[in-house]
Every structure is written in C-alpha cells, then in structure tokens.
Amino acid sequence: MLKPLGDRIVVKVIEDTEQTSGGIFIPESAKEKPQKGEVVAVGLGKVNDKGEREPMDVKVGETVLYAKYAGTDVKMDGVEYKILSIKDALAIIE
C-alpha cells in the first residue's frame, strides 16, 4: 500500500455512474474527470516553522471532493488512486 509523506493523502478514486437517471449511457469520451474519492492513507502532516507537525484535516475512510486536475494518478492492482496535497482536498462529503 502507499504511505503518503508530509501533508499528502492517498485517495481511492470514485467513478460516477456511466448511465444517466433517464437510462442513457455516457460514452468514455464525454465523461468528466472524477473529483471525489475515499481517503485510504494520510501523511503525518506538514512541519511548521516551530518544528511541530500540523494536524491533518481529513481521516482515513472519509470521502473528499478534490480539485479537478490536482494530484498524481497511480494505478495499483487495477485500482485507481490519486496522491494529493491536503490543500487540493476541497471538502469532506458527509
């Protein structure tokens, strides 16, 4: 498994459904890039000027909304992940 460093998180990408509510299938070329995912790993946090670690705003298991073109894509065992800086996590979906 991936273990993020510093103020980074690893997110398992959640794909939106491929069919609209009206039953129309969306082709791959027309799909938007996914922007939400489940946090699967969290780094220790950023070290501030005093040498102390700042706490992370998210925890493993939470679902987050992230910036559209943020992070680095990684595929492991057929599963798509993104490594994001905590600043690219925009909101927690409850």
Backbone as a ProteinNet text record, in pm:
[ID]
protein_1_A
[PRIMARY]
MLKPLGDRIVVKVIEDTEQTSGGIFIPESAKEKPQKGEVVAVGLGKVNDKGEREPMDVKVGETVLYAKYAGTDVKMDGVEYKILSIKDALAIIE
[TERTIARY]
84.5	0	87.6	30.9	101.8	95.3	208.2	213.4	258	165.6	200	294.1	373.4	468.6	415.9	455	422	273.2	232.6	92.3	15	44.1	-24.1	-120.1	-218.7	-314.7	-325.6	-364	-390.8	-541.4	-599.3	-743.5	-774.5	-868.1	-917.6	-1027.2	-1005.7	-1097	-1232.6	-1339.1	-1475.6	-1529.6	-1556.1	-1610.2	-1760	-1809	-1953.1	-2015.8	-2145	-2214.8	-2204.3	-2208.2	-2194.9	-2329.2	-2435.9	-2569.6	-2642.8	-2714.5	-2791.6	-2917	-2984.7	-3109	-3216.3	-3206.5	-3301.6	-3267	-3155.4	-3117.5	-3019.7	-2969.3	-2874.4	-2733.5	-2659.8	-2522.3	-2429.7	-2335.2	-2241.2	-2114.9	-2073.3	-1950.7	-1827.1	-1720.5	-1595.3	-1542.7	-1555.4	-1501.6	-1578.3	-1701.1	-1783.4	-1783	-1717.7	-1717.4	-1627.2	-1669.1	-1586.8	-1483	-1371	-1273	-1334.7	-1315	-1370.2	-1309	-1389	-1341.6	-1370.1	-1405.6	-1427.1	-1364.5	-1330.1	-1267.3	-1265.5	-1233.8	-1225.1	-1080.3	-1055.7	-920.6	-878.1	-767.2	-719.4	-589.6	-520.5	-398.1	-374	-319.2	-293.3	-150.4	-80.2	55.5	55.5	173.5	185.9	152.2	154	124.4	247.3	222.9	328.8	399	529.1	605.4	605.8	558.7	554.6	690	695.3	820.3	876.8	792.2	836.3	885	876.8	919.7	813.1	691.1	580.3	498	440.8	354.9	214.8	162.5	25.7	-68.4	-179.1	-271.8	-336.6	-368.3	-434.5	-584.8	-649.3	-792.4	-880.7	-823.1	-903.1	-851.1	-940.1	-903	-930.3	-866.5	-889.3	-1036.7	-1096.1	-1235.3	-1330.6	-1288	-1374.4	-1375	-1483.3	-1494.6	-1472	-1380.7	-1346.1	-1372.8	-1395.6	-1405.9	-1273.5	-1210.1	-1078.6	-1077.3	-977.2	-964.1	-952.8	-1013.2	-1028.2	-896.8	-794.4	-668.4	-555.5	-591	-492.3	-434.2	-318.6	-261.3	-193.1	-144.7	-74.9	-154.7	-184	-258.4	-166.7	-213.4	-138.2	-236.7	-196.5	-281.7	-206.6	-268.4	-208.8	-312.5	-277.2	-366.3	-501	-498.6	-620.5	-708.5	-664.3	-741.1	-674.9	-757.2	-706.1	-700.3	-583.4	-562.2	-509.4	-522.1	-461.7	-384.4	-264.8	-187.8	-204	-262.6	-295.5	-227.3	-197	-158.1	-286.8	-280.6	-400.6	-468.5	-393.8	-454.3	-543.5	-527.9	-612	-742.2	-755.4	-881.1	-970.2	-1082	-1166.5	-1272.8	-1326.1	-1434.6	-1447.8	-1506.2	-1540.4	-1688.1	-1721.4	-1860.4	-1918.1	-2023.5	-2084.9	-2215.5
-119.5	0	123.8	232.6	359.8	430.3	487	564.4	705.8	802.7	938.9	1008.2	1098.4	1174.4	1315	1371	1509.6	1537.4	1639.8	1682.8	1627.6	1504.1	1441.4	1333.5	1305.1	1198.6	1109.7	984.7	893.4	870.8	891.7	882.7	775.8	687.1	588.4	657	669.2	743.1	673.1	752.4	701.7	749.5	654.4	686	710.5	810.8	833	726.5	711.5	610.4	641.5	537.1	551.3	567.3	576.8	586.8	701.2	781	890.2	835.5	920.1	876.5	841.2	894.9	863.5	737.5	671	545.7	558.2	678.5	699.8	668.5	586.6	554.5	664.2	704.5	811.3	747.8	788.1	731.9	780.7	702.2	733.5	872.8	911.1	1039.8	1159.2	1139.6	1250.1	1261.8	1168.6	1170	1280	1334.6	1430.5	1353	1419.2	1356.6	1344	1229.3	1215	1318.5	1364.5	1464.1	1425.7	1299.7	1258.5	1122.2	1098.2	971.6	946.5	821.5	779.8	787.5	852.8	864.6	728.2	674.8	543.3	553.2	667.7	687.6	837.3	872.9	1012.8	1025.9	1129.2	1156	1209.2	1231	1277.1	1424	1501.4	1644.5	1727.7	1852.4	1947.9	1993.4	2013.7	2066.2	2218.1	2286.3	2432.7	2492.9	2625	2696	2665.1	2621.5	2587.9	2443.7	2369.3	2230.5	2132.9	2182.3	2098	2053.1	1934.4	1883.7	1941.8	1992.2	2043	1925.6	1918.8	1806.2	1811	1693.2	1683.4	1704	1761	1790.9	1672	1567.9	1451.6	1325.4	1224.1	1095.7	984.9	871.8	754.9	715.8	685.4	644.7	755.3	881.1	991.2	1003.5	1056.2	1082.1	1230.4	1263.6	1403.1	1442.5	1570.8	1631.7	1702.5	1679.6	1740	1817.4	1902.8	1985.1	1897.4	1941.6	1861.1	1807.8	1889.4	1846.8	1830.6	1810.5	1801.4	1661.4	1653.6	1526.1	1446.4	1331.6	1238.3	1108.5	1062	937.8	818.3	718.1	594.3	478.6	373.8	255.7	138.2	73.2	-43	-153.4	-271.8	-387.9	-358.1	-277.8	-246.2	-141	-82.3	20.2	155.6	256.5	389.8	472.8	529.8	615.4	750.4	849.7	980.9	1016.3	1069.2	1123.4	1274.5	1331.5	1473.5	1544.5	1670.6	1756.2	1789.2	1805.3	1833.2	1960.5	2054.4	2179.3	2157.3	2042	2011.4	1942.3	1901.3	1845.9	1964.5	1976.4	2095.5	2082.9	1961.4	1942.6	1796.4	1771.8	1635.7	1616.3	1506.1	1475.9	1390.6	1438.8	1365.5	1302.7
0	0	0	-43.5	-49	85.8	127.4	251.6	214.2	219.7	178	276.2	224.1	304.9	332.2	443.3	475.9	480.4	403.4	404.8	284.8	247.4	134.1	181.2	94.7	121.1	-2.6	18.1	-92.3	-95.6	-213.6	-232.1	-335.4	-302.5	-399.4	-479.8	-610.5	-697.2	-703.7	-688.7	-701.6	-835.3	-925	-1056.7	-1045	-1119.6	-1125.7	-1214.6	-1202.1	-1280.6	-1429.9	-1510.9	-1655.3	-1723.6	-1645.5	-1702	-1633.4	-1711.9	-1654	-1588.5	-1513.7	-1448.9	-1550.4	-1671.9	-1778.4	-1854.5	-1817.9	-1881.3	-1996	-2020.8	-2130.8	-2082.1	-2158.5	-2124.2	-2174.7	-2089.7	-2123.6	-2180	-2301.9	-2358.7	-2282.9	-2287.1	-2216.5	-2253	-2380.5	-2427.3	-2371.5	-2327	-2277.6	-2125.7	-2057.4	-1911.1	-1856.4	-1745.2	-1670.2	-1589.6	-1560.1	-1471.4	-1332.1	-1265.6	-1129.8	-1036.4	-941	-846.8	-702.5	-680.2	-541.3	-519.8	-394.5	-362.6	-213.2	-179.3	-39.7	5.7	118.3	173.3	226.7	173.8	217.6	298	290.6	369.1	387	501.7	535.5	585.2	536.8	583.6	726.4	780.4	918.9	936.3	828.1	835.2	806.6	776	743.7	871.7	862.4	976.2	965.3	1071.2	1068.2	1106.1	1114.4	1143.3	1282.3	1374.6	1509.2	1518.7	1407.4	1407.3	1455	1469.2	1513.8	1393.2	1401.9	1294.6	1308.1	1197	1195.1	1170.3	1242.4	1223.4	1085.6	1032.5	902.8	920.8	819.1	825.9	790.7	731	690.2	757.5	763.1	822.1	721.2	741.1	657.3	666.3	551.8	546.6	504.9	513.7	473.2	320.3	267.1	124.2	102.4	9.6	-14.3	-158.9	-177.8	-308.7	-331	-446.9	-470.9	-601.1	-618.7	-738.1	-862.6	-972.1	-1093.4	-1149.5	-1159.2	-1221.4	-1120	-994.8	-887.1	-875.4	-813.8	-774.3	-883.3	-841.6	-929.1	-933.8	-1055.8	-1072.8	-1057.7	-982.5	-961.6	-974.3	-1045	-1056.9	-997.1	-897.1	-831.4	-824.6	-869.8	-867.9	-933.3	-1039.6	-1113.2	-1049.1	-938.5	-868	-890.5	-919.2	-946.3	-817.8	-791.1	-673.9	-719.8	-633.5	-653.9	-528.1	-547.9	-435.8	-442.9	-338.6	-336.7	-221.1	-241.3	-130	-54.8	74.6	153.8	105.4	49.9	1.5	-119.7	-188.3	-304.6	-265.3	-139.1	-88.6	-55.1	-127.4	-114	-6.2	13.5	110.5	147.1	262.4	305.1	275.2	207.4	175	287.1	350.3	461.9	419.7
[MASK]
++++++++++++++++++++++++++++++++++++++++++++++++++++++++++++++++++++++++++++++++++++++++++++++

